[in-house]
Amino acid sequence: MQQKLWTISELADEYEISARTIRFYEDKGLLEPQRVGANRVYGYKDHARLKLILRGKRLGFSLEEIKEFIGLYNTELDPEQTGQLQFLLKNVREKVSVLKQQQLDLAMTLDELMKIESECLSRLEDDSLTVS
């Protein structure tokens, strides 16, 4: 059975990213395309890796964290993927903790800005009454 292969353009179109982004991930060692003549072609492994990379980036993980996570995937050495799952869980918990703190900080900032806005409006209304 013939393995499905994608060109760099097909992957870029499918994931709505640039070919340059894909080449960047290659330079970082995250993708390892095959060569057919002078052309890069990507198999299922790279297709799946690219999906993981983009998901990891969307969730705020660094490329180093993503690379480490992908590097832990070895079903021969770890059929249950315990190491990968433990690494992911640790990093997800850290990310959730940071995001919760940012959420609190944003809520406090928003409250403070709304108070300042209200004070400004109140002062402007007072000033307009005294000027008239």
C-alpha positions as CSV (number, residue, x, y, z in Angstrom):
1,M,0.0,0.0,0.0
2,Q,1.3,3.5,-1.0
3,Q,1.9,5.9,1.9
4,K,0.1,9.3,1.5
5,L,2.6,12.1,1.0
6,W,2.0,15.8,1.1
7,T,4.0,18.6,-0.5
8,I,5.0,21.6,1.5
9,S,2.3,23.6,-0.3
10,E,-0.3,21.1,0.5
11,L,0.6,21.1,4.2
12,A,0.8,24.9,4.2
13,D,-2.7,25.2,2.6
14,E,-4.2,22.5,4.9
15,Y,-3.0,24.2,8.1
16,E,-3.3,27.7,6.8
17,I,0.3,28.5,7.5
18,S,3.2,29.6,5.2
19,A,5.7,27.2,3.6
20,R,8.3,29.4,5.4
21,T,6.8,28.4,8.8
22,I,7.1,24.7,7.9
23,R,10.7,25.2,6.8
24,F,11.3,26.9,10.2
25,Y,10.0,23.9,12.0
26,E,12.3,21.7,9.9
27,D,15.3,23.9,10.9
28,K,14.3,23.4,14.5
29,G,14.3,19.7,14.1
30,L,10.6,19.3,14.6
31,L,9.8,18.0,11.1
32,E,11.9,15.6,9.0
33,P,10.6,15.5,5.4
34,Q,11.7,12.9,2.9
35,R,13.1,14.0,-0.4
36,V,11.8,13.0,-3.8
37,G,14.3,14.5,-6.2
38,A,14.7,18.1,-5.1
39,N,11.2,18.2,-3.5
40,R,10.3,17.9,0.1
41,V,7.5,15.4,0.8
42,Y,5.9,14.8,4.2
43,G,4.4,11.5,5.4
44,Y,1.8,10.8,8.1
45,K,4.4,11.2,10.8
46,D,5.3,14.8,9.8
47,H,1.6,15.5,9.2
48,A,0.7,14.5,12.7
49,R,3.8,16.3,14.1
50,L,2.8,19.5,12.4
51,K,-0.7,19.2,13.9
52,L,0.8,18.8,17.4
53,I,3.2,21.7,16.9
54,L,0.5,24.0,15.9
55,R,-1.7,22.9,18.7
56,G,1.1,23.3,21.2
57,K,1.9,26.8,19.9
58,R,-1.8,27.8,20.1
59,L,-1.8,26.6,23.7
60,G,1.2,28.7,24.5
61,F,4.0,26.1,24.6
62,S,7.4,26.9,23.5
63,L,9.0,25.1,20.5
64,E,11.5,23.5,23.0
65,E,8.7,22.1,25.1
66,I,6.9,20.9,22.0
67,K,10.2,19.3,20.7
68,E,10.7,17.6,24.0
69,F,7.1,16.3,24.1
70,I,7.4,14.9,20.6
71,G,10.8,13.4,21.4
72,L,9.2,11.4,24.2
73,Y,6.9,9.6,21.8
74,N,8.3,6.1,21.3
75,T,5.8,3.3,21.4
76,E,8.5,0.7,21.3
77,L,10.2,1.9,24.5
78,D,7.1,3.2,26.2
79,P,4.0,1.5,24.8
80,E,1.7,3.2,27.3
81,Q,3.3,6.6,26.6
82,T,3.7,7.2,30.3
83,G,6.7,9.5,30.0
84,Q,5.0,11.6,27.4
85,L,1.8,11.8,29.4
86,Q,3.6,12.8,32.6
87,F,5.6,15.4,30.7
88,L,2.4,16.8,29.1
89,L,0.5,16.8,32.4
90,K,3.3,18.7,34.2
91,N,3.5,21.3,31.5
92,V,-0.3,21.6,31.2
93,R,-0.6,22.2,35.0
94,E,2.1,24.8,34.8
95,K,0.4,26.6,31.9
96,V,-3.0,26.5,33.6
97,S,-1.5,28.0,36.8
98,V,0.1,30.8,34.8
99,L,-3.1,31.5,32.8
100,K,-5.2,31.6,36.0
101,Q,-2.8,34.1,37.5
102,Q,-3.0,36.2,34.3
103,Q,-6.8,35.9,34.4
104,L,-6.8,37.4,38.0
105,D,-4.4,40.1,36.9
106,L,-6.5,41.0,33.9
107,A,-9.7,41.1,36.1
108,M,-8.0,43.5,38.6
109,T,-6.7,45.7,35.8
110,L,-10.1,45.8,34.1
111,D,-11.8,46.7,37.4
112,E,-9.2,49.5,38.0
113,L,-9.6,50.9,34.5
114,M,-13.4,50.9,34.8
115,K,-13.1,52.8,38.0
116,I,-10.8,55.4,36.4
117,E,-13.2,55.7,33.4
118,S,-16.1,56.2,35.8
119,E,-14.2,58.9,37.8
120,C,-13.2,60.7,34.5
121,L,-16.9,60.7,33.3
122,S,-18.1,61.9,36.7
123,R,-15.5,64.7,36.7
124,L,-16.3,65.7,33.1
125,E,-20.0,65.9,34.0
126,D,-19.2,68.0,37.1
127,D,-17.0,70.3,35.1
128,S,-19.6,70.8,32.3
129,L,-22.2,71.8,34.9
130,T,-19.9,74.4,36.5
131,V,-18.7,75.8,33.1
132,S,-22.3,76.4,31.8
